Amino acid sequence: MSKTTKKIFIILYIAVVMVITVTVFFVSRTYTAYLENPEQSQNITLTHEAGEEGVLAIKKITNYRNLSCITLKALKPGTETVSVSVHAPEVDTVSRTQYLACKATRAGLLFAGGYNFRGFQFIYMGIGALELLTGILMFIRYAYRRKHNFFTYKSVLDLSLGVYFSVRSMMYFGLVGYTVVNPSNYRGLQIYESVGFMMSVIAVLSIPILFVFSLFLTVSNLSLMRHEGVAKNNMLGIFISIMMGVGAAVCVAFLFKYPLMLSTHIEDVLPSVLRNSIAGIFVYFECVFLSSQFCCLYSAKREPHYNKDYIIILGCKIRADGTPLPLLRGRIDRAIRFYRDQLEHTGKQARFIPSGGQGNDEVMSEAESMRRYLIEQGIDDSLILPETKATTTLENMRFSAEIAEKHTDHPRLVFSTTNYHVFRSGILSRKVGLKAAGIGQKTKWYFWPNAQIREFIGLLVSEYKINLIIVALISVSAALFANIGTVIEWMLN
């Protein structure tokens, strides 16, 4: 991303903060109380109850439908408990009264009735605007990475943060709009509470999906072990399934034990903070998970430019007789197809680097097995440069790059692997300084879930610092936004 783009967003952030600050100070010097007044009586009084008199006065009275809207204005700093009353002597002396504990700050901002504060709507609208800007910035960063350096876990992180902040901003804008339409039925803090409620709804609605996914993950891993053997990596999905199932069960039990956590009328701030924190963190990790799946699928479907000098074929296990297993044969076939497509489209002839060493239970190196298969498919042996030392994907990339650079200055490379493995392989290629494109061959369905979970865990581990920071910020912001009135009073008094 260019420095100009970053400067533009920094300027926009500062502008939004300044506009919201000015707006809050302008509108929050008054507070509007709403009283039932079906008779449309104009006989309205303000009575002092306790505290210092003269802190506020009635500025304006308007009637809206069956309500009287009494606008109170702060006159000086202080605290005063007052009663605003509507009298209708023309209808059997009907009287309606609302008691308000009011506090005016030195800056003239007026708090009334606990969390009722006219500036809340604008503060939360500002929060929504800042989160929308953050979401847009994350999408721009993702688009830039997708074009210039897609194979990095930061691509997943940018996409997930873009989705997360955009969803939250839309919630804030929608709720602020609702308070404008129905100001008498909504308190400022309920905007915050309702965002937490909607995030909780997202979390609760995803619980059945978690159960289904964990079941599918278990079935796919059982199929994987049946076809590929029992190994630690092949059992990863089962362990994750158990954790997801337990986590979903805990969420359900939590909701039954604390049903009011789904209410938008919570008066206790602590449950509201806990709900917003838990739901926010849960939804964030859902965004990370879905973004990692999208990036894996997208990378598997990308078609590189037909300008490559070398095609690296990533090795995997071979048969006892030295012939490639179907998984490896698919990778070789995909490389051959790219080679022929490039030759047809541009006339450029690429060379093959089959990469893979010899395991303890293998009769030859994987590279040699691939070389023989390539020759059987009509590829000239002079176009094949086997790499026979690698035992991991990271070594595949490092040793293959060394071979390519010996023969060509600044070689253009593409690697061929299985579709679920493209994104992870691309990330590993960047670790050794290799900027290679990737192509993937379709494979059996039971490989996908395990690989997808691996990418999700890989993101959490590789970017654990930023993930911990985001979790901490979600929790801190939940506490801060719930007590934002107290924070403002503390700052201004």
N, C-alpha and C positions, 0 to 999 in steps of 0.2 A: 504494500500500500504506500502511496506517495506521501511525502511530508505535507504537501498541500492539502490532501484529503484529511489528514489528521488535524491540521490547523483549523480547517473548516468546522470539524466536529467539536473541537475544543471551544471555538468561538460560539458555536450554537449552544453548547452546554452552559457557558457563561451567560449567554443572552437569555436562555430559558430561566436560569436561576434568578437573574436580575428582574425579569418581567414578573415572575411569580412573587418575588420578595416585595416589589413595589405594589403589586395588586393586593397582596395580603395586608400590607400596612394601610392601603387605601380603603378597602372594604371592611376590615375587621375592627374599625372604630365604632361600629354599630352592631346590634344584634336584634333579630326579629323574633318576637314571641307570637305564637298562633293560638288564638282562643276561639272556641265555638261561639258563634253569634248569628244564629239563623234569623234573628229579628233585625239584623243589620243596625243595631243600636250604636250611636256615636258617644254614649255616656261611658267613657273609659277613664280610669284613674290609675295613678301610680302611687302606691303607699309604701312608706319606709317601714321596715321591720326591725333591722338590726345593723350594726356597723356604722360607718361614717356616712352621714347624709350628704347629698349633693354629688355623689360619685357619678350618677347618670340621670338622664331625663328622657321623656318621650319626645322623639324627633318627628315621627310621622305615623299616621294611622290610616290604613286602607282596608277596605272590605273585599274579600275574595271568596265567591260562592257563599258558604255558610261559616266563613272564618273572618275574624278580625286580625289583621296583621299589624302588630304594634312594634315599631322600630325604636329601640332604645339606643341612646348615644352616650359614650363615655365622656364625662366632663373633666375628671381629674383622676389621678392614681388613687387606688383604694379598694376596699371591699364593702359591699352593701347587700343585704338581703332585702328584697322588695317583693311586693305582691302587685300584679297587674290585674285589674278587675274590669269586667264588662257588666254594666248594669242596664237592665231593660225594664224600667218602671212602667212602661206602657203595656207590658204583658205580665201582670201580676208580680212585678218586682223580681224578675228572673235575674240572678247574678252568677257569674262564672269568674273564678279567680285562678291565677297561676302564680305559684311562688318560685322565685328565682334567686339563687345565690350568685351574685355577680362580682367579678373582679376585673378592675381596669389596671393595665400595666402603665409604666411610666411613658411608654411609647404611644399610649392611647388605645391599645388593643383591648377588646372587651371579651371576657369569657363569662358565660352564663349557663347555669343549669348543669354543672359538672363538665361534661365533654362537649357541650354545645358551644361552638366557636365558628363564626361565620367564615373565617379564613380556612377552615379545614378543607372545604371543597377545592379551593384553589391550590392548597398545599399538595393534596393528593392528585390534582390534575397536573401539577408540576412534576410530581413523582412519575406519573404516567408518561408525561412528555419526555423526561430524562430516560426512562426505561425504553421508550420507543426509539429515541435517538441511539441508545446503546444497542438495541436490537438491529437497527438499520446498519450501524457501524460493523456489527458482527457479521451480518449478511454480506456486506461489501468486502470484509476481510476474507470471508469464505470464498466469494467469487474470485477474488484475486489469487488466493491459494490454489483454487481449482484450475486456474489458467496457467500459473507459474510454478507451483510446487504443491501439488495435490497430496502426494504421499507423505503425510505427516499427521500425527494425532491432533495437532492444532487445527486441522481442517474440521475434524469432528467436533472439537471444542467450540470453534467459532459458530458452526451451524447450530449446535445445541443451545448455546447462549442466545443466538439470534431468535430462535423459536421461543425460548423461555421468556425473554424480556418482551417480545412482541405480544405474546399471550397475556402477560400481566398488564401491559400498557393498555390493551384493549379492554380489559376488565375495569381498570381505573377510569378510562374515558366513558365507558358505558354507565358506570355507577354515578360519576359526577354529573353526567347528562340527566340521569334519573332524579338526582337531588334538585336540579334546576326545574324539572317538570313538577315534582312533588316535594317542595321544600318543607312543608309542614309535617310530612310523615317520615322524614329521614334526618337522623342526627349525623354530624360529621364523622364520628368514630365508626358509624355503621358502614361507611365506605371501606374502611380498613377491615372490619369484621367480615363484610360480604366478600371481599377478595379472598380472604382465608377460607370462607365457606365454599366458594367456587373452586378453589384449588383442592379443597378436601373432596368435593364432588368428583373432580377429575381422578383423584387418588382412589376413591371408593369404586368408581366405575371401572377402573383398570384392574381391580382385584380379580374378577372372573377371568380376564384376559391373562393375568399372571398364572392362574391355576391351569388354564388351557395350555399356555406356552410351556410351563414347567412339565406338564404331562407329555406334550409333544417332544420336548427336549429329552426326557427320560427314554421315550420310545426310540428316538433317533440314536441315542447313545447305545442302547441295547443292540440295535441293528448294526451300529458301527463296530461294537465289540465282537459281534457274531461274524462280521465280514473281515475285520482287520485285526482281531485279537484283543485280549484284555491288556490295557496299558493305562498308565496314569493319565495321559492326555485324553484318551478315549473315554475316561470316566468323569472328566471335568463337568460335563453337562448334568450328570446325575447329582453331583454335589451341589451345583448351582440350583438345580430343581428343588432339592430338599430345602435349601436356604430360602428360595423364593416362596415355596409353599408355607414354610414356617412364618416368614415375614407377612404373607397375606393373611394367615390365620390370626396373627397377633393384631393386625389392623382391624379385622372384623371383631375380635374380642374387645379391642379398645373402644370401638364404636358402640357396642352393646353396653359396655360398662359406663361410658360417658356419652349418652345420646345427645346431651345438650351441646356437644362439640359441633353439631351440625346446625345449630340455631344461629340466626343473625341477631338475636336479642340478648346476647350474653352481657351481663353487667360487670362480671368479674374480669379484669384485664388479663390476669395470668392464664386462664384457659384459652383466651383468644390468642395470646402470644404463643403458647404451646402449639395450638392448632395451626397457626400461620407458619411457624417454624417447621413443624413436622411435614405439613402438606407441601410447603415450598421446596424443602429438600427432596421429598419424594418425587415431586413433579420434575424437578431439575434433573435427577438421575434418570427419570423416564425419557426426558429430552436427549440426554447423553446416549442412552441405549438406542433409541430410535435413530439418532443421527449416525451412530456407528454402523447400524445396519444399512442405512441409506448409502453411506460412503463406500461400504463394501460392495453393495450391489452396483453402484455407479461405476466404481473402478473396474468391475468385472465386465462391464458393457462398453467401456471406452475403446475406441479404435485409434491407435497411434497413427501419426503421419507416415507415409510410405517413403522414408528417406534414411532408413537404418543401415548401418554398416555391419552390425552383428546381431544375432539372435541368440540370447542365452536361454538354455533349456534347464530348468531347475530339476534336479534328480530326486527320486524317491525309491522305495524298495523295489527290487526286481525278483523274478521267479528263481527257483532253485536251479533251473537249466540256463539261467542268464538272460532270458528274454524279458522284456518289459511287462509289468503288470498293466491291467487296463488303465489305471490312474496315470501311470507314467506314459503309456502309449498315447493317451489323450493329449498330454502336454506336447509330445513330439509332433503329433498330427496337427495341433494348433500352430506350432512353429512353422511347419511345412506349408500350411495354408497361408500364413502371413507372407512367407518367402515368395510363394507363387503369385499372390495378389500384388505384392510390391513390384515383382518383376513384370507383371502384366500392365500395371498402371504407369510405372515410371521407367521400366527397363533397368532399374538398379538391382544388382545382384548382391545379396547379403551373405555373410558367412555364419555358420552355426558354431556355438560353443556349448556342447552338452556338458553339464557340470554335475559331478557327484563322485565321491570316492567309493572304496570297496568296504562294505561292512564285514563283520566277523562271520556272518552266516551267508555271505554272497560269494559266488564263484568268480566274479570279475567286478570291476568298478562299474558303477551306474553309468558313467560317461561312456565306457566301452560298449555297454549294452545298447545305449542310445545311438552310438556311432553305427553299429551294425544295422540297427533298425532303419536309420536314415538312408544308408546305402541300399537296403532292400526296397525303399520307397523311391529310388531313382536319384538320390542326391549324390553328387560327385564327391569322392573322398577328399579331394583337395579343398573343398569348401568347409570341411569339418575340423575344428580345433578342440579336441577333448580336454577338459579340465578334470583331473582324476584325484585331487587331494581333498576336496571339500567334504565336510561331514555335517555341516549345518547350512541353513539358508544364508546366514551372514557370510560364511566362508564361500558359498557359491558365488555371491556377489563380488567379494573382494578378489578372489583368485581369477574369476572370469574377467574382471576389469583389467587385471594385470596382463592377461593374455591379449586382450583387445588392444591395450595401449602399446604393447610391444610391436604390433603390426601396423597400427594406424594412429596418427596424431589426432587427438580430440575425437574419438570415435562416437558415433551415434548408436545407442544401444536400445534394445527392447528385450524383455525377458518373457518367457512363456511358462506358465504354471497352470494350476487348476483355478477355476473362477473364484472360489471362496478364499483363495490364498493370495490374490493379486494385491490387495491393499496392504496386507502385512508384509509381503515381499518388497513392495515399493518403499515402505518405511525403512526396512532393513537395508535396502540399496542406498538410501540417503545417509544412513549411518556410516557407510564406508566411502562417502563422497561420490557415489555413482548416481548420476541423474539419468535414469533409464525409465522408459515407458513400460507398461505391462499389458499383456494379453492373457486371457483366461479361457480354458476349455471347460465346457459343461461337465458336471459329474453327478453322482448319485445324490439323492435328496438328503440322505442321512449324514452327509459330511457337513452340510451347511450350518445347522444349529450350533454344533460344537465350535465351529470356526467363528461364528458370529459372537458367541459368548467370549471366546478368546480375545477378539478385538475389543470388546467392551471392557474386559478386565485389563487388557493392555493399555487402554486409554487412561483408566483410573490410576494405574501404577505409574505410567510414564509421566503423567501430568498431575501427580498426587498433590503437589504443593498448591497449584492453582485451584484444584478441587477442594482442598481443605480451606483455602481462603474464601471460596465462593460459599461453602457451607457455613463458615463463620459469619460472613456478611449477611446471609439470609437470616440467620438467627439474631444477629445484632440489629438488623434493620427491622425485624419483626417486633423486637422490644422497643426500639426507638419510635417507630411509627405508631405503636399503641399508646405511647406516652408523649406524643409530640406536643400536646398542649402544655404539659408540665415542663418540657424542655424549653418551649418558647417563653413561658413565664419566668423560668430560671435565668434565661439569657437576658431578658428585658427588665428584670427587677433587681 
